[in-house]
């Protein structure tokens, strides 16, 4: 899917959920392993999403902070460079749990 479409979909989702009295939280797009070209596109998309979140007062979770190193998905957390192994999910869940606690849930 083109990065522009992903960005537009996320912005539309935030508007939709806010209109329905839901607190939106956006998550980053996860890097891939051993795909520097794709990860460069993802890096730009994530920066754009993060900037949007800052301007729109939407919380943003950077999944790559716990799943990636040096702008690439950690090989030990992936089955094939894209899909996550079970060991990755507690890391992701930790970010979500911290966000929920921050929001009072």
C-alpha positions as CSV (number, residue, x, y, z in Angstrom):
1,X,0.0,0.0,0.0
2,X,1.4,3.4,-0.8
3,X,2.7,5.4,2.2
4,X,0.4,8.3,1.3
5,X,-2.6,6.1,1.5
6,X,-1.5,4.7,4.9
7,X,-1.1,8.2,6.2
8,X,-4.5,9.4,4.9
9,X,-6.2,6.3,6.3
10,X,-4.7,6.9,9.8
11,X,-5.7,10.6,9.7
12,X,-9.3,9.6,8.7
13,X,-9.4,6.9,11.4
14,X,-8.4,9.5,14.1
15,X,-11.2,11.8,12.9
16,X,-13.7,8.9,12.9
17,X,-12.9,7.7,16.4
18,X,-12.8,11.2,17.8
19,X,-16.3,11.8,16.3
20,X,-17.4,8.7,18.2
21,X,-15.8,9.8,21.5
22,X,-13.0,7.3,21.4
23,X,-9.4,8.3,22.4
24,X,-7.3,7.4,19.4
25,X,-3.7,6.2,19.8
26,X,-1.6,5.7,16.7
27,X,1.2,3.1,16.4
28,X,4.2,3.2,14.1
29,X,4.6,1.0,11.1
30,X,7.0,-1.8,12.0
31,X,10.3,-2.0,10.1
32,X,11.2,-5.0,8.1
33,X,14.4,-7.0,8.4
34,X,17.1,-6.6,5.8
35,X,15.1,-4.2,3.6
36,X,16.8,-0.9,3.8
37,X,14.9,0.6,0.9
38,X,11.5,-0.3,2.4
39,X,12.6,0.8,5.8
40,X,13.6,4.2,4.5
41,X,10.0,4.6,3.2
42,X,8.7,3.4,6.6
43,X,11.0,5.9,8.5
44,X,9.6,8.8,6.5
45,X,6.0,7.6,7.0
46,X,6.5,7.1,10.7
47,X,8.1,10.6,11.0
48,X,5.1,12.0,9.2
49,X,2.6,10.1,11.5
50,X,4.5,11.2,14.6
51,X,4.4,14.8,13.5
52,X,0.7,14.6,12.7
53,X,0.1,13.1,16.2
54,X,2.0,15.9,17.8
55,X,0.0,18.5,16.0
56,X,-3.3,16.8,16.5
57,X,-2.7,15.9,20.2
58,X,-2.8,12.2,19.5
59,X,-0.6,9.8,21.4
60,X,1.9,7.9,19.3
61,X,3.5,4.5,20.1
62,X,6.8,3.8,18.5
63,X,6.8,0.1,18.2
64,X,10.2,0.1,16.5
65,X,11.7,1.4,19.8
66,X,11.2,-2.1,21.2
67,X,11.2,-4.3,18.0
68,X,14.0,-2.8,15.9
69,X,17.6,-1.9,16.1
70,X,19.4,0.4,13.6
71,X,16.2,1.0,11.6
72,X,15.6,-2.7,11.0
73,X,13.3,-5.3,12.6
74,X,15.3,-7.5,14.9
75,X,15.9,-10.9,13.3
76,X,15.3,-12.7,16.6
77,X,11.8,-11.2,16.8
78,X,10.7,-12.1,13.3
79,X,10.0,-15.4,11.5
80,X,10.7,-14.1,8.0
81,X,11.7,-10.4,8.3
82,X,8.1,-9.2,8.3
83,X,6.0,-11.3,10.7
84,X,6.6,-11.3,14.4
85,X,7.6,-14.2,16.6
86,X,5.7,-14.8,19.8
87,X,8.6,-13.2,21.8
88,X,7.8,-9.9,20.1
89,X,4.3,-9.5,21.4
90,X,5.1,-9.0,25.1
91,X,7.3,-6.1,24.0
92,X,4.5,-4.6,22.0
93,X,2.0,-5.3,24.8
94,X,4.3,-3.4,27.3
95,X,4.0,-0.2,25.2
96,X,0.2,-0.7,25.0
97,X,-0.2,-1.4,28.7
98,X,1.9,1.7,29.6
99,X,-0.3,3.8,27.3
100,X,-3.5,2.5,28.8
101,X,-2.2,3.2,32.3
102,X,-1.3,6.7,31.1
103,X,-4.8,7.2,29.9
104,X,-6.3,5.9,33.2
105,X,-7.4,2.5,32.1
